Amino acid sequence: MSQKLGQAAVLSAEQWARLEKYANPTHRLIWALCRFTAARISEALRLTVGDVYRDPAKREHFPEIVYPREIRKGRDKNHPVPVSSALSIYLKAYTPSLASDDWLFPGQKGNHLSYEAAIKYLQSCRNKAGLHNLKISTHSGRRSCLTELARNGTNIRVIQSISGHASLSNLQRYIEVDPKQKINALEGIFS
């Protein structure tokens, strides 16, 4: 897959599985939130148990995750994203704290897991999985989600609603176009 200079790699399901093979449940869920809700890593890391789980003791999650405006890049509004069946599997496999005010991903000294710890862990798993040739970053989940939605024919406005982008031009930078898609699109019209 081609990628623009400086952009995070878009990963296939097989590449995600290779990464997850070396990850603990915490990081698998962090990546799943980014991959299945198009969240930014900073948004995923700053979620509380109560943002995600209705009943943490039973691992019962809400039907959608509402990313509070305080943790979002734009900070203009809360951003709800439905929980897919794929994400639900990860949420049910995770053991959160029982206190709804606790961080979903606790770090040191009462803080949430840091970005630095998350990227260091991701890079370690990338190397163990033999994917060191790819520019895998904490933004790979978000780009992978948005690109897969586009490849599956999802309406651009629906993708925008999931990503939370205010403008379509910003959103389009995230979506990777495969050369095979171009020829398939043209063949579909002119054949």
N, C-alpha and C positions, 0 to 999 in steps of 0.2 A: 504494500500500500504506500502510495506516495504521501508525503506530508510537506507542508510549507515550512520553510526555514523558521525555527523557533517555536513551532507548534507542537503540542503534546501528541504522541502517537494515538491513533484510533486502534483499539485492540479487538480482535475477534473473540468469540466465545471460547474457543480453544486456548487462546493466549491468556484470557482471564483465568481459566481453569488451571493452567500451568502456574500462574502466579499464586492462586489460592492454595495450591498444594503445599506451599511453604509458609503460609500465613496462619496466624492464630485467629480465633473467632472475632476478636475486637477489630482487627484490620480487615478481615473479610467483610464485616458489616459496614465499616467505613467505606470501603470500595463499592459495596453493593448500593449504598445510599447514593453515591455519586453516579454510579453506572445506571441505576434504575429510576432515579428521580432527577437526573441532570444537575444535582447540587454541586456547588463549589465545595472544596474540601473544608474551607473555613466554616461554612454553614453546617456541614455534617458534624464537625468537631465540637461545635458550640450548642448542639441540641441537648436538651435535658431529657431525662427518662420520661417525664410527663408530656413532652412534646410528641412522643412516639407511642408510648404504652398506656393503654386504658387501665390495665391490671398487670403490673410488672411481675407479680408472683406467679401468675398463670401464663406469662409471656403473651398476653392478649394485647395486640396493637390496635391503634385507630385505623379506620379505613383509608385515611389520608394523613400524610405528614404535613403539618403546617409549620413552615420555616418562619419563625417570628421576624418581623421587620427589623428588630434591633440587631439581628445577626446577618442580615442580608446586605449585599454590596450596595444596592440602591437605598435601602432603609426607608423606602416610601410606603410599603405595605406588606402585610403578611402574605406568604406565598404557599398556598396549599397544592400538594401533588398527591394524586391517588397512589395507594400501595398496590403494586401489581402482585400477581401470584408468585412471580420469581422473587421479588423482594420479601414477600411474606415468609418464605422459607428461611431466609437469613435472619429475619426478626424473631422467628420462633426458635431458632437455634441458639440465639444469643441469650446470655443470662445477665440482665440489667440489675442495677441496684433496686431495692424495693422502695426507696424514697423518690417520689416524683420530681423533687427539686434538685436531685443529684445530677451531675453531668452524665450523659449517656456513655461517654468515653472519658473516664476520669484519668487525670494525669497526676502530677506531683503537687504537693502543697495545696490541695483543695482546688486546683485549677483543672480545666479540661485538658485532654491530651494536646500537646503542642504540635503546631505545623511542622516544626523541625523534626520531632520524633516520628511523625507520620511519614514524612518524605524519606527519612533515613531508613525506616523499616521497609517502605516500598522499594527503594533502591536495592536493599539487601535481598528481598524476595525476587526482584527482577534478575539480579545476577545469579542467584541459586537456580532460577527457572531457565537460565540460558537465554534470556531475552535482552541481554546487555546491549545488543546492536540497535534496539528500538529506543526512541526518545520517550520513554514512559515517565510520566510525571503525575502529580496529584490532579492534574486537569484531564488526564486520559479518560477517566470515568465519565466526566461531563461530555467531552467530545465524542466518546464512543456512543453514548446514549443518543445524542442529537443526530449523529451521522446515521446510526441504525434506524432511527425513526424516519429520516429522510429516505433512506434506501428502501424502506418498506412502504413508501408511498404515503406516509402520513402528511396531511395538509400542513403547510408551513405555519398557518395560524395556530394550529393545535400544538405544534412543536414550540412555537413562541410562548404559548400559555404554560407549557411544561417547564421550559427553560427560565421563564421570567424575564426574558430580554425585553426592554422597552422598544427597541427598534429592530426591524427585520435585517437591516444592514449589519448590525452587530452579530445577530444570530447567524447569518450566512457565513461568517468567517469561521464558525465552529464546524460547519458541515463539510466533510471531505467528499469530493466527487471522484468516483472511480472511472477511469477511461472506458471500461466495459459498460458502465451505465449510459454513457453518452451514445455509444453505438447502438445499444439496446433501445434507447429512447427513439433514435432516428429510424431504426429498423421497424419499430412498432408503428410508426406513422407512415413511412413511405414504402412499405413492402406489401 
